Amino acid sequence: MEWTFVPIVLFLVIVAPIWLILHYATRNSASKRLTSKDEALLEELHANARKMEERIHNLERILDADSPEWRNTQ
């Protein structure tokens, strides 16, 4: 029993903490990457934002033609 005490303590004090730190460091770095599903969602959001920007631009153009002073009323 006494001959296993020192290796167990060394393992728990030195090896286990390093092992845990490296395990969670690699786990966190792997989770920071975008998956293909995330990339597809990002593309869809980007396309929707472009469509919305185009619609806003068209609405502003229509309002400018219909009522040129609409920007000053805000």
N, CA, C and O atoms as CSV, one atom per row, in Angstrom:
chain,resi,resn,atom,element,x,y,z
A,1,MET,N,N,0.823,-1.189,0.000
A,1,MET,CA,C,0.000,0.000,0.000
A,1,MET,C,C,0.865,1.249,0.000
A,1,MET,O,O,0.546,2.226,-0.677
A,2,GLU,N,N,1.953,1.224,0.751
A,2,GLU,CA,C,2.814,2.402,0.861
A,2,GLU,C,C,3.542,2.688,-0.442
A,2,GLU,O,O,3.836,3.851,-0.719
A,3,TRP,N,N,3.841,1.700,-1.241
A,3,TRP,CA,C,4.575,1.908,-2.485
A,3,TRP,C,C,3.675,2.497,-3.570
A,3,TRP,O,O,4.183,3.030,-4.556
A,4,THR,N,N,2.336,2.413,-3.412
A,4,THR,CA,C,1.420,3.008,-4.398
A,4,THR,C,C,0.996,4.422,-4.009
A,4,THR,O,O,0.408,5.130,-4.826
A,5,PHE,N,N,1.278,4.841,-2.795
A,5,PHE,CA,C,0.857,6.154,-2.333
A,5,PHE,C,C,1.538,7.275,-3.114
A,5,PHE,O,O,0.871,8.211,-3.553
A,6,VAL,N,N,2.838,7.193,-3.291
A,6,VAL,CA,C,3.594,8.251,-3.977
A,6,VAL,C,C,3.179,8.365,-5.442
A,6,VAL,O,O,2.930,9.487,-5.883
A,7,PRO,N,N,3.085,7.302,-6.222
A,7,PRO,CA,C,2.643,7.460,-7.611
A,7,PRO,C,C,1.217,8.013,-7.737
A,7,PRO,O,O,0.928,8.792,-8.645
A,8,ILE,N,N,0.339,7.609,-6.830
A,8,ILE,CA,C,-1.033,8.122,-6.883
A,8,ILE,C,C,-1.059,9.622,-6.600
A,8,ILE,O,O,-1.746,10.376,-7.288
A,9,VAL,N,N,-0.319,10.046,-5.602
A,9,VAL,CA,C,-0.266,11.474,-5.266
A,9,VAL,C,C,0.356,12.257,-6.415
A,9,VAL,O,O,-0.152,13.319,-6.774
A,10,LEU,N,N,1.440,11.759,-6.998
A,10,LEU,CA,C,2.060,12.441,-8.135
A,10,LEU,C,C,1.091,12.535,-9.315
A,10,LEU,O,O,1.020,13.563,-9.988
A,11,PHE,N,N,0.359,11.472,-9.554
A,11,PHE,CA,C,-0.615,11.495,-10.642
A,11,PHE,C,C,-1.694,12.546,-10.372
A,11,PHE,O,O,-2.034,13.327,-11.261
A,12,LEU,N,N,-2.225,12.566,-9.165
A,12,LEU,CA,C,-3.301,13.497,-8.843
A,12,LEU,C,C,-2.826,14.950,-8.788
A,12,LEU,O,O,-3.600,15.861,-9.082
A,13,VAL,N,N,-1.579,15.174,-8.421
A,13,VAL,CA,C,-1.075,16.549,-8.280
A,13,VAL,C,C,-0.516,17.089,-9.594
A,13,VAL,O,O,-0.641,18.284,-9.864
A,14,ILE,N,N,0.094,16.243,-10.409
A,14,ILE,CA,C,0.766,16.732,-11.617
A,14,ILE,C,C,0.025,16.337,-12.887
A,14,ILE,O,O,-0.326,17.204,-13.689
A,15,VAL,N,N,-0.215,15.070,-13.081
A,15,VAL,CA,C,-0.744,14.589,-14.352
A,15,VAL,C,C,-2.223,14.939,-14.532
A,15,VAL,O,O,-2.610,15.418,-15.598
A,16,ALA,N,N,-3.040,14.715,-13.533
A,16,ALA,CA,C,-4.485,14.926,-13.663
A,16,ALA,C,C,-4.840,16.380,-13.988
A,16,ALA,O,O,-5.643,16.603,-14.894
A,17,PRO,N,N,-4.283,17.382,-13.292
A,17,PRO,CA,C,-4.632,18.765,-13.647
A,17,PRO,C,C,-4.208,19.146,-15.072
A,17,PRO,O,O,-4.952,19.824,-15.782
A,18,ILE,N,N,-3.021,18.713,-15.484
A,18,ILE,CA,C,-2.566,19.008,-16.846
A,18,ILE,C,C,-3.483,18.330,-17.855
A,18,ILE,O,O,-3.846,18.923,-18.871
A,19,TRP,N,N,-3.849,17.112,-17.577
A,19,TRP,CA,C,-4.738,16.357,-18.445
A,19,TRP,C,C,-6.088,17.081,-18.588
A,19,TRP,O,O,-6.596,17.239,-19.698
A,20,LEU,N,N,-6.658,17.515,-17.465
A,20,LEU,CA,C,-7.936,18.215,-17.503
A,20,LEU,C,C,-7.846,19.540,-18.254
A,20,LEU,O,O,-8.732,19.876,-19.039
A,21,ILE,N,N,-6.780,20.286,-18.012
A,21,ILE,CA,C,-6.608,21.574,-18.690
A,21,ILE,C,C,-6.506,21.376,-20.195
A,21,ILE,O,O,-7.166,22.076,-20.962
A,22,LEU,N,N,-5.686,20.429,-20.617
A,22,LEU,CA,C,-5.537,20.178,-22.053
A,22,LEU,C,C,-6.825,19.640,-22.668
A,22,LEU,O,O,-7.162,19.976,-23.803
A,23,HIS,N,N,-7.536,18.813,-21.928
A,23,HIS,CA,C,-8.797,18.258,-22.436
A,23,HIS,C,C,-9.801,19.375,-22.714
A,23,HIS,O,O,-10.380,19.431,-23.799
A,24,TYR,N,N,-10.008,20.256,-21.750
A,24,TYR,CA,C,-11.001,21.311,-21.936
A,24,TYR,C,C,-10.513,22.401,-22.876
A,24,TYR,O,O,-11.334,23.060,-23.514
A,25,ALA,N,N,-9.219,22.613,-22.985
A,25,ALA,CA,C,-8.698,23.593,-23.944
A,25,ALA,C,C,-8.960,23.132,-25.370
A,25,ALA,O,O,-9.386,23.927,-26.208
A,26,THR,N,N,-8.714,21.876,-25.651
A,26,THR,CA,C,-8.979,21.378,-27.007
A,26,THR,C,C,-10.474,21.275,-27.274
A,26,THR,O,O,-10.913,21.467,-28.408
A,27,ARG,N,N,-11.239,20.981,-26.270
A,27,ARG,CA,C,-12.696,20.901,-26.431
A,27,ARG,C,C,-13.273,22.278,-26.756
A,27,ARG,O,O,-14.144,22.397,-27.617
A,28,ASN,N,N,-12.790,23.324,-26.067
A,28,ASN,CA,C,-13.274,24.671,-26.321
A,28,ASN,C,C,-12.852,25.163,-27.698
A,28,ASN,O,O,-13.635,25.824,-28.380
A,29,SER,N,N,-11.646,24.855,-28.113
A,29,SER,CA,C,-11.201,25.320,-29.431
A,29,SER,C,C,-11.963,24.613,-30.545
A,29,SER,O,O,-12.189,25.194,-31.606
A,30,ALA,N,N,-12.357,23.376,-30.314
A,30,ALA,CA,C,-13.133,22.651,-31.324
A,30,ALA,C,C,-14.549,23.201,-31.417
A,30,ALA,O,O,-15.137,23.209,-32.498
A,31,SER,N,N,-15.096,23.655,-30.314
A,31,SER,CA,C,-16.468,24.167,-30.337
A,31,SER,C,C,-16.550,25.576,-30.903
A,31,SER,O,O,-17.646,26.035,-31.222
A,32,LYS,N,N,-15.439,26.272,-31.039
A,32,LYS,CA,C,-15.438,27.627,-31.587
A,32,LYS,C,C,-15.556,27.633,-33.108
A,32,LYS,O,O,-15.855,28.674,-33.692
A,33,ARG,N,N,-15.336,26.521,-33.745
A,33,ARG,CA,C,-15.423,26.445,-35.200
A,33,ARG,C,C,-16.873,26.398,-35.643
A,33,ARG,O,O,-17.737,25.885,-34.933
A,34,LEU,N,N,-17.131,26.943,-36.833
A,34,LEU,CA,C,-18.472,26.912,-37.388
A,34,LEU,C,C,-18.733,25.572,-38.063
A,34,LEU,O,O,-17.886,25.047,-38.786
A,35,THR,N,N,-19.895,25.041,-37.818
A,35,THR,CA,C,-20.286,23.815,-38.501
A,35,THR,C,C,-20.888,24.181,-39.855
A,35,THR,O,O,-21.149,25.353,-40.124
A,36,SER,N,N,-21.104,23.204,-40.686
A,36,SER,CA,C,-21.705,23.472,-41.994
A,36,SER,C,C,-23.130,23.996,-41.832
A,36,SER,O,O,-23.595,24.804,-42.636
A,37,LYS,N,N,-23.809,23.541,-40.808
A,37,LYS,CA,C,-25.158,24.033,-40.532
A,37,LYS,C,C,-25.114,25.515,-40.135
A,37,LYS,O,O,-25.955,26.304,-40.565
A,38,ASP,N,N,-24.135,25.877,-39.321
A,38,ASP,CA,C,-23.968,27.281,-38.934
A,38,ASP,C,C,-23.633,28.150,-40.139
A,38,ASP,O,O,-24.144,29.262,-40.270
A,39,GLU,N,N,-22.774,27.643,-41.017
A,39,GLU,CA,C,-22.409,28.399,-42.209
A,39,GLU,C,C,-23.609,28.603,-43.124
A,39,GLU,O,O,-23.768,29.674,-43.709
A,40,ALA,N,N,-24.453,27.588,-43.252
A,40,ALA,CA,C,-25.656,27.706,-44.081
A,40,ALA,C,C,-26.614,28.734,-43.490
A,40,ALA,O,O,-27.203,29.536,-44.215
A,41,LEU,N,N,-26.762,28.704,-42.183
A,41,LEU,CA,C,-27.630,29.670,-41.514
A,41,LEU,C,C,-27.091,31.088,-41.686
A,41,LEU,O,O,-27.857,32.027,-41.900
A,42,LEU,N,N,-25.785,31.236,-41.592
A,42,LEU,CA,C,-25.157,32.541,-41.777
A,42,LEU,C,C,-25.366,33.059,-43.195
A,42,LEU,O,O,-25.638,34.244,-43.389
A,43,GLU,N,N,-25.243,32.188,-44.177
A,43,GLU,CA,C,-25.490,32.574,-45.570
A,43,GLU,C,C,-26.939,33.009,-45.769
A,43,GLU,O,O,-27.214,33.992,-46.457
A,44,GLU,N,N,-27.855,32.268,-45.162
A,44,GLU,CA,C,-29.273,32.613,-45.280
A,44,GLU,C,C,-29.556,33.967,-44.637
A,44,GLU,O,O,-30.287,34.783,-45.198
A,45,LEU,N,N,-28.984,34.203,-43.472
A,45,LEU,CA,C,-29.166,35.489,-42.805
A,45,LEU,C,C,-28.576,36.633,-43.627
A,45,LEU,O,O,-29.148,37.721,-43.698
A,46,HIS,N,N,-27.441,36.376,-44.237
A,46,HIS,CA,C,-26.801,37.394,-45.072
A,46,HIS,C,C,-27.665,37.709,-46.292
A,46,HIS,O,O,-27.822,38.873,-46.660
A,47,ALA,N,N,-28.218,36.687,-46.911
A,47,ALA,CA,C,-29.094,36.894,-48.064
A,47,ALA,C,C,-30.349,37.665,-47.655
A,47,ALA,O,O,-30.785,38.563,-48.376
A,48,ASN,N,N,-30.928,37.323,-46.511
A,48,ASN,CA,C,-32.106,38.033,-46.027
A,48,ASN,C,C,-31.785,39.498,-45.725
A,48,ASN,O,O,-32.595,40.385,-45.995
A,49,ALA,N,N,-30.610,39.742,-45.170
A,49,ALA,CA,C,-30.207,41.124,-44.884
A,49,ALA,C,C,-30.036,41.916,-46.174
A,49,ALA,O,O,-30.423,43.083,-46.237
A,50,ARG,N,N,-29.461,41.295,-47.205
A,50,ARG,CA,C,-29.330,41.981,-48.502
A,50,ARG,C,C,-30.698,42.300,-49.103
A,50,ARG,O,O,-30.902,43.392,-49.634
A,51,LYS,N,N,-31.639,41.349,-49.021
A,51,LYS,CA,C,-32.988,41.593,-49.537
A,51,LYS,C,C,-33.662,42.731,-48.776
A,51,LYS,O,O,-34.310,43.590,-49.374
A,52,MET,N,N,-33.507,42.731,-47.462
A,52,MET,CA,C,-34.112,43.766,-46.644
A,52,MET,C,C,-33.508,45.133,-46.958
A,52,MET,O,O,-34.222,46.134,-47.014
A,53,GLU,N,N,-32.210,45.170,-47.160
A,53,GLU,CA,C,-31.544,46.428,-47.506
A,53,GLU,C,C,-32.055,46.938,-48.854
A,53,GLU,O,O,-32.264,48.140,-49.022
A,54,GLU,N,N,-32.253,46.047,-49.800
A,54,GLU,CA,C,-32.769,46.435,-51.110
A,54,GLU,C,C,-34.200,46.966,-50.994
A,54,GLU,O,O,-34.557,47.950,-51.640
A,55,ARG,N,N,-35.003,46.314,-50.177
A,55,ARG,CA,C,-36.386,46.769,-49.977
A,55,ARG,C,C,-36.413,48.155,-49.320
A,55,ARG,O,O,-37.193,49.017,-49.724
A,56,ILE,N,N,-35.583,48.362,-48.334
A,56,ILE,CA,C,-35.522,49.669,-47.671
A,56,ILE,C,C,-35.095,50.743,-48.661
A,56,ILE,O,O,-35.650,51.842,-48.678
A,57,HIS,N,N,-34.112,50.418,-49.478
A,57,HIS,CA,C,-33.652,51.368,-50.489
A,57,HIS,C,C,-34.790,51.719,-51.459
A,57,HIS,O,O,-34.973,52.886,-51.805
A,58,ASN,N,N,-35.549,50.713,-51.892
A,58,ASN,CA,C,-36.683,50.956,-52.789
A,58,ASN,C,C,-37.765,51.797,-52.118
A,58,ASN,O,O,-38.323,52.701,-52.741
A,59,LEU,N,N,-38.064,51.507,-50.863
A,59,LEU,CA,C,-39.050,52.301,-50.132
A,59,LEU,C,C,-38.604,53.753,-49.994
A,59,LEU,O,O,-39.405,54.671,-50.173
A,60,GLU,N,N,-37.338,53.961,-49.679
A,60,GLU,CA,C,-36.820,55.323,-49.571
A,60,GLU,C,C,-36.898,56.045,-50.911
A,60,GLU,O,O,-37.212,57.235,-50.966
A,61,ARG,N,N,-36.615,55.330,-51.979
A,61,ARG,CA,C,-36.692,55.931,-53.314
A,61,ARG,C,C,-38.128,56.333,-53.640
A,61,ARG,O,O,-38.367,57.408,-54.190
A,62,ILE,N,N,-39.087,55.462,-53.298
A,62,ILE,CA,C,-40.499,55.770,-53.532
A,62,ILE,C,C,-40.936,56.963,-52.680
A,62,ILE,O,O,-41.621,57.862,-53.165
A,63,LEU,N,N,-40.534,56.963,-51.407
A,63,LEU,CA,C,-40.891,58.079,-50.537
A,63,LEU,C,C,-40.248,59.384,-51.000
A,63,LEU,O,O,-40.869,60.443,-50.906
A,64,ASP,N,N,-39.020,59.324,-51.494
A,64,ASP,CA,C,-38.368,60.525,-52.019
A,64,ASP,C,C,-39.128,61.080,-53.211
A,64,ASP,O,O,-39.251,62.296,-53.356
A,65,ALA,N,N,-39.636,60.210,-54.060
A,65,ALA,CA,C,-40.379,60.666,-55.239
A,65,ALA,C,C,-41.762,61.172,-54.849
A,65,ALA,O,O,-42.262,62.133,-55.434
A,66,ASP,N,N,-42.381,60.526,-53.861
A,66,ASP,CA,C,-43.741,60.871,-53.470
A,66,ASP,C,C,-43.785,62.076,-52.539
A,66,ASP,O,O,-44.617,62.968,-52.706
A,67,SER,N,N,-42.902,62.098,-51.576
A,67,SER,CA,C,-42.882,63.170,-50.576
A,67,SER,C,C,-41.425,63.504,-50.263
A,67,SER,O,O,-40.834,62.887,-49.377
A,68,PRO,N,N,-40.840,64.459,-50.967
A,68,PRO,CA,C,-39.411,64.742,-50.816
A,68,PRO,C,C,-39.004,65.201,-49.412
A,68,PRO,O,O,-37.838,65.062,-49.042
A,69,GLU,N,N,-39.921,65.735,-48.637
A,69,GLU,CA,C,-39.582,66.259,-47.308
A,69,GLU,C,C,-39.771,65.251,-46.188
A,69,GLU,O,O,-39.736,65.639,-45.020
A,70,TRP,N,N,-39.967,63.988,-46.486
A,70,TRP,CA,C,-40.249,63.000,-45.432
A,70,TRP,C,C,-39.057,62.781,-44.499
A,70,TRP,O,O,-39.242,62.412,-43.339
A,71,ARG,N,N,-37.874,62.998,-44.977
A,71,ARG,CA,C,-36.698,62.808,-44.127
A,71,ARG,C,C,-36.568,63.915,-43.070
A,71,ARG,O,O,-36.016,63.686,-41.994
A,72,ASN,N,N,-37.063,65.085,-43.373
A,72,ASN,CA,C,-36.952,66.219,-42.456
A,72,ASN,C,C,-38.018,66.199,-41.366
A,72,ASN,O,O,-37.916,66.953,-40.399
A,73,THR,N,N,-39.026,65.365,-41.500
A,73,THR,CA,C,-40.102,65.318,-40.508
A,73,THR,C,C,-39.745,64.470,-39.308
A,73,THR,O,O,-40.487,64.468,-38.326
A,74,GLN,N,N,-38.678,63.775,-39.348
A,74,GLN,CA,C,-38.304,62.893,-38.235
A,74,GLN,C,C,-37.725,63.669,-37.141
A,74,GLN,O,O,-37.348,63.103,-36.114
